[in-house]
Amino acid sequence: MTEATSAIAPVFNIEKLFVKDLSLEIPNAPAIFLERESPQIDMQLQTQAATVEDGVYEVVVTATVTAKLAEKNKVLFLIEAKQAGIFQVRNIPQEEMETVLAVVCPNILYPYLREVVSDLSVRGGFAPVVLNPINFESIYMQQKQQQEQAAETVKH
């Protein structure tokens, strides 16, 4: 085995970034536009990764943003946005693949998702919704820790 074949270079390419799904619901329009109260914003975030073909993966970051009037418990709007990317990932050790798909790819996609959500809220007639930055590495580490704790509980 030559040195060239034993040290195959890792490959990480962004093949395509795209909005996979996008929806805006304004269930109480047009009356809701007469309200002056500032809404409470709730955001739920989810990430998914799937194999498209050997060495090619689709990663999707989904944000569900709900704006409600606290006093009246009325929904101003509901935005669901799925920002996706197709990534070519090759020659990376298997134990590192999960981190690439759960941390690196979502970190690339999230700024685009933030822009889509902000733009859609403005197009819906509301103030821009600026989502806070997310630390995907921290989320990943918490999930791994919870999985390890759950595994320990099952053993005992």
C-alpha positions as CSV (number, residue, x, y, z in Angstrom):
1,M,0.0,0.0,0.0
2,T,1.5,3.3,-1.0
3,E,1.3,6.4,1.1
4,A,-1.1,8.1,-1.4
5,T,-3.7,5.3,-1.1
6,S,-3.4,5.0,2.7
7,A,-4.1,8.7,3.2
8,I,-7.2,9.4,1.1
9,A,-8.2,13.0,1.6
10,P,-11.6,13.7,3.2
11,V,-14.2,15.3,1.0
12,F,-16.9,17.8,2.1
13,N,-18.8,19.6,-0.5
14,I,-22.0,21.6,-0.5
15,E,-23.9,20.3,-3.6
16,K,-27.1,22.3,-3.2
17,L,-28.9,24.5,-0.6
18,F,-32.6,24.9,-1.0
19,V,-35.9,25.7,0.8
20,K,-37.6,22.3,1.0
21,D,-40.9,23.4,2.5
22,L,-42.3,26.8,3.6
23,S,-45.7,27.8,5.0
24,L,-47.2,30.8,6.6
25,E,-50.6,30.7,8.4
26,I,-52.4,33.8,9.7
27,P,-55.5,32.2,11.2
28,N,-57.0,35.4,12.6
29,A,-56.5,37.8,9.7
30,P,-57.5,40.5,9.0
31,A,-58.6,41.4,12.5
32,I,-55.2,40.4,14.0
33,F,-53.5,43.3,12.2
34,L,-55.5,45.7,14.4
35,E,-53.8,44.4,17.6
36,R,-51.1,46.5,19.1
37,E,-49.8,44.0,21.7
38,S,-46.3,42.6,21.2
39,P,-46.5,38.9,20.5
40,Q,-44.7,36.1,22.3
41,I,-42.5,34.1,19.9
42,D,-42.0,30.4,20.4
43,M,-39.6,28.5,18.2
44,Q,-39.2,24.7,17.8
45,L,-36.2,23.4,16.0
46,Q,-35.5,20.0,14.5
47,T,-32.7,18.5,12.3
48,Q,-32.8,15.4,10.2
49,A,-30.2,13.7,8.0
50,A,-30.7,11.0,5.4
51,T,-28.5,9.2,2.9
52,V,-29.3,10.1,-0.7
53,E,-26.7,7.8,-2.2
54,D,-23.3,6.6,-1.2
55,G,-21.4,9.6,0.2
56,V,-24.2,12.0,-0.4
57,Y,-26.5,13.2,2.3
58,E,-29.5,15.5,2.7
59,V,-29.7,17.5,5.9
60,V,-32.9,19.4,6.8
61,V,-33.2,22.0,9.6
62,T,-36.9,22.7,10.4
63,A,-38.1,25.7,12.4
64,T,-41.7,26.1,13.6
65,V,-42.3,29.6,14.7
66,T,-45.5,30.6,16.5
67,A,-46.4,34.2,17.4
68,K,-49.2,34.6,20.0
69,L,-50.8,37.4,21.9
70,A,-50.3,36.4,25.5
71,E,-53.3,38.1,27.0
72,K,-55.8,36.9,24.4
73,N,-54.1,33.6,23.6
74,K,-54.6,34.4,19.9
75,V,-52.2,33.2,17.2
76,L,-50.8,36.0,15.1
77,F,-49.0,33.7,12.7
78,L,-47.4,30.3,12.3
79,I,-44.3,29.8,10.1
80,E,-42.9,26.4,9.3
81,A,-39.7,26.5,7.2
82,K,-37.5,23.6,6.2
83,Q,-34.0,24.6,4.9
84,A,-32.2,21.7,3.3
85,G,-28.9,21.0,1.8
86,I,-27.3,18.2,-0.1
87,F,-23.8,17.5,1.0
88,Q,-21.1,15.2,-0.4
89,V,-19.2,13.7,2.5
90,R,-16.5,11.1,1.8
91,N,-13.5,9.6,3.4
92,I,-14.4,10.7,6.9
93,P,-14.2,8.2,9.7
94,Q,-17.6,6.7,10.6
95,E,-17.4,7.8,14.2
96,E,-17.1,11.4,13.0
97,M,-20.0,11.2,10.4
98,E,-22.7,11.8,13.0
99,T,-21.0,15.0,14.2
100,V,-20.7,16.2,10.6
101,L,-24.4,15.6,9.9
102,A,-25.7,16.8,13.2
103,V,-23.4,19.8,13.8
104,V,-21.4,21.0,10.7
105,C,-24.2,20.8,8.2
106,P,-26.9,22.4,10.4
107,N,-24.4,25.2,11.1
108,I,-24.2,25.9,7.4
109,L,-28.0,25.7,6.9
110,Y,-29.2,27.7,9.9
111,P,-28.3,31.2,8.6
112,Y,-30.3,30.6,5.5
113,L,-33.2,29.4,7.6
114,R,-33.1,32.5,9.8
115,E,-33.2,34.7,6.6
116,V,-36.2,32.7,5.2
117,V,-38.2,33.0,8.5
118,S,-37.5,36.7,8.8
119,D,-38.4,37.4,5.2
120,L,-41.6,35.4,5.4
121,S,-42.8,37.2,8.5
122,V,-42.2,40.6,6.8
123,R,-44.0,39.4,3.6
124,G,-46.9,38.3,5.9
125,G,-47.3,41.9,7.2
126,F,-45.5,41.5,10.5
127,A,-42.2,42.8,12.0
128,P,-39.2,40.6,11.1
129,V,-38.7,37.6,13.3
130,V,-34.9,37.4,14.0
131,L,-34.1,33.9,15.3
132,N,-31.4,33.7,17.9
133,P,-28.1,31.9,16.9
134,I,-28.1,28.2,17.8
135,N,-25.1,26.2,19.0
136,F,-25.7,22.9,17.3
137,E,-22.6,21.4,18.9
138,S,-24.0,22.0,22.4
139,I,-27.4,20.5,21.4
140,Y,-25.6,17.5,19.9
141,M,-23.5,17.0,23.1
142,Q,-26.7,17.3,25.3
143,Q,-28.5,14.7,23.2
144,K,-25.5,12.3,23.4
145,Q,-25.3,12.7,27.1
146,Q,-29.0,12.0,27.5
147,Q,-28.7,8.9,25.3
148,E,-25.8,7.7,27.5
149,Q,-27.8,8.3,30.7
150,A,-30.8,6.5,29.2
151,A,-28.5,3.6,28.3
152,E,-27.1,3.5,31.8
153,T,-30.6,3.5,33.3
154,V,-31.6,0.5,31.1
155,K,-28.5,-1.4,32.2
156,H,-29.4,-1.1,35.9
